[in-house]
Amino acid sequence: MRITFLITVFYAFTSIALYSQNVNLEEGMKNGFDTFTKGKTFEEWIKGAKIMNELGQKYPNEWLPNYWASYLYTQLTFNIPKDNPPKGITSKSIVDEAQKNLDLALQKVNDMRPDIRSDFHALQTLIYDFRQWTNKDENIKAEFLDKRQFEIKQAIMLNSNSPLVDVIIGTDLIKRRDLTSVYAGRILLLHAKKKYDERLVPRYMSSHWNEQWINHWLSQSVKGIEALTKSK
């Protein structure tokens, strides 16, 4: 038990060392993260993503800014103003930015721990999700679903205890709307939440990007379980 605890502490402090070597970088990451999460408009949200992207250019040896820029761009996909979208902004261009930043982040990593590489595969899974959600061609949708399946398998192989994977698969299960799946999805989300709660670094200085969705999907799972257990 003590050995397990020491290993956990070692990895936690290794993460702090990896992500916090540059105080100015951390301040920039916080600025980009806060700009996005506290924003109320598309312009503010995309500004947060751009701050992360610009940090990636300012710190060519740091992968975390581009990694977070990639995630933030995915979250913009369904929030593009429909009545008056900014010039040149489409769902495809936004997902393209997500992919570009993920590729840039990956290029910056020389020696990646398996758990971090797993997180990269998880984020690629999410990008493929948005590729297929925003595409109307059924053949292309099927192609991206296949690619998604490959990426999630890679993420699991590299880290079978990944909170990112827990949330991705947990939400997949809840969306099935049958009692067993919804219940199992809720367990995965609770498992992920526990790991996020134990994190010792700020979220924007970690590789954990889907934490904010846990409470929403937990709420959905509770409603689903209540409805399904009462149904005949």
C-alpha positions as CSV (number, residue, x, y, z in Angstrom):
1,M,0.0,0.0,0.0
2,R,2.8,2.4,0.9
3,I,4.6,1.6,-2.3
4,T,1.5,2.4,-4.3
5,F,1.2,5.7,-2.5
6,L,4.8,6.6,-3.1
7,I,4.5,5.8,-6.8
8,T,1.4,8.0,-7.0
9,V,3.2,10.9,-5.3
10,F,6.2,10.4,-7.5
11,Y,4.1,10.7,-10.7
12,A,2.2,13.7,-9.3
13,F,5.4,15.6,-8.5
14,T,6.9,14.5,-11.8
15,S,3.9,16.1,-13.5
16,I,4.4,19.3,-11.6
17,A,8.1,19.4,-12.6
18,L,7.1,18.7,-16.3
19,Y,4.5,21.4,-16.5
20,S,5.7,24.1,-14.2
21,Q,9.3,24.8,-15.2
22,N,8.3,28.2,-16.6
23,V,6.3,30.6,-14.4
24,N,5.5,32.8,-17.4
25,L,4.2,29.8,-19.3
26,E,1.9,28.8,-16.4
27,E,0.6,32.4,-16.2
28,G,-0.1,32.4,-19.9
29,M,-1.8,29.0,-19.7
30,K,-4.1,30.3,-16.9
31,N,-4.9,33.4,-18.9
32,G,-5.9,31.3,-22.0
33,F,-7.9,28.9,-19.9
34,D,-9.7,31.6,-17.9
35,T,-10.4,33.6,-21.1
36,F,-12.1,30.5,-22.5
37,T,-13.9,29.2,-19.5
38,K,-15.2,32.6,-18.3
39,G,-16.1,33.8,-21.7
40,K,-19.7,34.4,-22.7
41,T,-19.4,34.8,-26.4
42,F,-17.9,33.0,-29.4
43,E,-15.4,35.8,-29.8
44,E,-14.2,35.4,-26.2
45,W,-14.0,31.6,-26.5
46,I,-12.0,31.7,-29.7
47,K,-9.7,34.3,-28.1
48,G,-8.9,31.8,-25.3
49,A,-8.0,29.1,-27.9
50,K,-5.9,31.6,-29.8
51,I,-4.0,32.6,-26.6
52,M,-3.1,28.9,-26.2
53,N,-2.0,28.7,-29.9
54,E,0.1,31.8,-29.5
55,L,1.8,30.4,-26.4
56,G,2.7,27.4,-28.4
57,Q,4.5,29.7,-30.9
58,K,6.2,31.6,-28.0
59,Y,7.4,28.4,-26.4
60,P,8.4,26.1,-29.2
61,N,9.7,23.4,-26.9
62,E,6.4,23.2,-24.8
63,W,3.7,20.9,-26.0
64,L,1.0,21.8,-23.4
65,P,-0.2,25.1,-25.0
66,N,-0.9,23.5,-28.4
67,Y,-2.4,20.5,-26.7
68,W,-4.9,22.7,-24.9
69,A,-5.5,24.9,-27.9
70,S,-6.5,21.7,-29.8
71,Y,-9.1,20.8,-27.1
72,L,-10.5,24.3,-26.9
73,Y,-11.0,24.4,-30.7
74,T,-13.0,21.2,-30.5
75,Q,-15.4,22.9,-28.0
76,L,-16.0,25.8,-30.4
77,T,-17.4,23.5,-33.2
78,F,-21.0,23.6,-32.2
79,N,-20.9,27.2,-30.9
80,I,-20.2,29.0,-34.2
81,P,-22.9,31.8,-34.5
82,K,-25.4,30.6,-37.0
83,D,-26.9,34.0,-37.9
84,N,-23.6,35.9,-38.4
85,P,-20.6,33.6,-38.3
86,P,-17.1,35.3,-38.3
87,K,-15.6,35.4,-41.8
88,G,-13.8,32.2,-42.8
89,I,-15.0,30.3,-39.7
90,T,-16.7,27.0,-40.4
91,S,-17.1,23.8,-38.4
92,K,-14.4,22.3,-40.7
93,S,-12.0,25.1,-40.2
94,I,-12.4,24.9,-36.4
95,V,-11.7,21.2,-36.3
96,D,-8.8,21.7,-38.7
97,E,-7.3,24.1,-36.1
98,A,-7.8,21.4,-33.4
99,Q,-6.0,18.8,-35.5
100,K,-3.2,21.2,-36.4
101,N,-2.6,22.1,-32.8
102,L,-2.6,18.5,-31.7
103,D,-0.1,17.6,-34.5
104,L,2.1,20.5,-33.3
105,A,1.9,19.4,-29.7
106,L,2.9,15.9,-30.7
107,Q,5.9,17.1,-32.7
108,K,7.3,18.8,-29.6
109,V,7.4,15.7,-27.4
110,N,10.7,13.8,-27.4
111,D,10.2,11.3,-24.7
112,M,6.5,10.8,-23.7
113,R,5.3,8.8,-20.8
114,P,2.7,6.1,-21.8
115,D,-0.1,7.9,-19.8
116,I,0.5,11.2,-21.6
117,R,0.6,9.5,-25.0
118,S,-2.7,7.8,-24.0
119,D,-4.1,11.3,-23.5
120,F,-3.0,12.3,-26.9
121,H,-4.8,9.4,-28.4
122,A,-7.9,10.3,-26.3
123,L,-7.8,13.8,-27.7
124,Q,-7.5,12.5,-31.3
125,T,-10.5,10.3,-30.5
126,L,-12.5,13.5,-29.7
127,I,-11.3,15.3,-32.9
128,Y,-12.5,12.3,-34.9
129,D,-15.8,12.5,-33.1
130,F,-16.2,16.1,-34.2
131,R,-15.1,15.2,-37.8
132,Q,-17.9,12.6,-38.1
133,W,-20.5,14.7,-36.2
134,T,-20.1,17.7,-38.6
135,N,-19.9,15.6,-41.8
136,K,-23.0,14.8,-43.9
137,D,-21.3,12.1,-46.1
138,E,-22.2,8.7,-44.6
139,N,-19.1,7.1,-46.0
140,I,-16.8,9.7,-44.5
141,K,-18.7,9.5,-41.2
142,A,-18.0,5.8,-41.1
143,E,-14.4,6.3,-41.9
144,F,-13.9,8.7,-39.0
145,L,-15.8,6.3,-36.7
146,D,-13.3,3.6,-37.6
147,K,-10.4,6.0,-36.9
148,R,-12.1,6.9,-33.6
149,Q,-12.3,3.3,-32.6
150,F,-8.6,2.8,-33.4
151,E,-7.6,5.8,-31.3
152,I,-9.6,4.9,-28.2
153,K,-8.1,1.4,-28.3
154,Q,-4.6,2.9,-28.4
155,A,-5.5,5.2,-25.5
156,I,-6.7,2.2,-23.4
157,M,-3.6,0.1,-24.3
158,L,-1.3,2.8,-23.1
159,N,-3.2,3.6,-20.0
160,S,-6.1,1.4,-18.9
161,N,-6.7,3.7,-15.9
162,S,-7.2,6.9,-18.0
163,P,-9.8,9.4,-16.7
164,L,-10.1,10.8,-20.2
165,V,-11.1,7.4,-21.5
166,D,-13.4,6.9,-18.6
167,V,-15.3,10.0,-19.5
168,I,-15.4,9.3,-23.3
169,I,-16.7,5.7,-22.8
170,G,-18.8,6.7,-19.9
171,T,-20.7,9.3,-21.9
172,D,-21.0,6.8,-24.8
173,L,-22.6,4.3,-22.5
174,I,-25.0,6.9,-21.0
175,K,-26.1,7.9,-24.5
176,R,-27.3,4.3,-25.2
177,R,-30.2,4.8,-22.7
178,D,-30.5,1.3,-21.5
179,L,-30.3,0.7,-17.8
180,T,-27.1,-1.5,-17.7
181,S,-25.2,1.0,-20.0
182,V,-26.3,4.1,-18.1
183,Y,-25.4,2.6,-14.8
184,A,-22.0,1.4,-16.1
185,G,-21.4,4.9,-17.6
186,R,-22.1,6.5,-14.3
187,I,-19.6,4.3,-12.5
188,L,-16.9,5.3,-15.1
189,L,-17.6,9.0,-14.6
190,L,-17.4,8.7,-10.8
191,H,-14.1,6.8,-11.3
192,A,-12.8,9.7,-13.5
193,K,-14.0,12.3,-11.0
194,K,-12.1,10.7,-8.2
195,K,-8.9,10.8,-10.2
196,Y,-9.4,14.4,-11.2
197,D,-10.1,15.4,-7.6
198,E,-6.7,13.8,-6.6
199,R,-4.8,15.9,-9.2
200,L,-2.1,18.2,-7.6
201,V,-1.7,20.7,-10.5
202,P,-4.2,23.2,-12.0
203,R,-6.3,21.7,-14.7
204,Y,-4.7,23.9,-17.4
205,M,-1.3,22.6,-16.4
206,S,-2.4,19.0,-16.7
207,S,-3.4,16.9,-19.8
208,H,-7.0,16.4,-18.4
209,W,-9.3,18.3,-20.6
210,N,-12.9,16.9,-20.2
211,E,-13.4,17.4,-16.5
212,Q,-16.1,20.0,-16.8
213,W,-18.4,17.6,-18.5
214,I,-18.5,15.1,-15.7
215,N,-21.2,16.8,-13.5
216,H,-23.5,17.3,-16.6
217,W,-23.3,13.6,-17.6
218,L,-23.6,12.4,-14.0
219,S,-26.8,14.4,-13.8
220,Q,-28.0,12.8,-17.0
221,S,-27.1,9.3,-15.7
222,V,-29.1,9.8,-12.5
223,K,-32.1,11.0,-14.5
224,G,-31.7,8.0,-16.9
225,I,-31.4,5.5,-14.1
226,E,-34.5,6.9,-12.3
227,A,-36.5,6.8,-15.5
228,L,-35.4,3.3,-16.6
229,T,-35.9,1.7,-13.1
230,K,-39.4,3.0,-13.0
231,S,-40.3,2.0,-16.5
232,K,-42.2,-1.3,-17.1
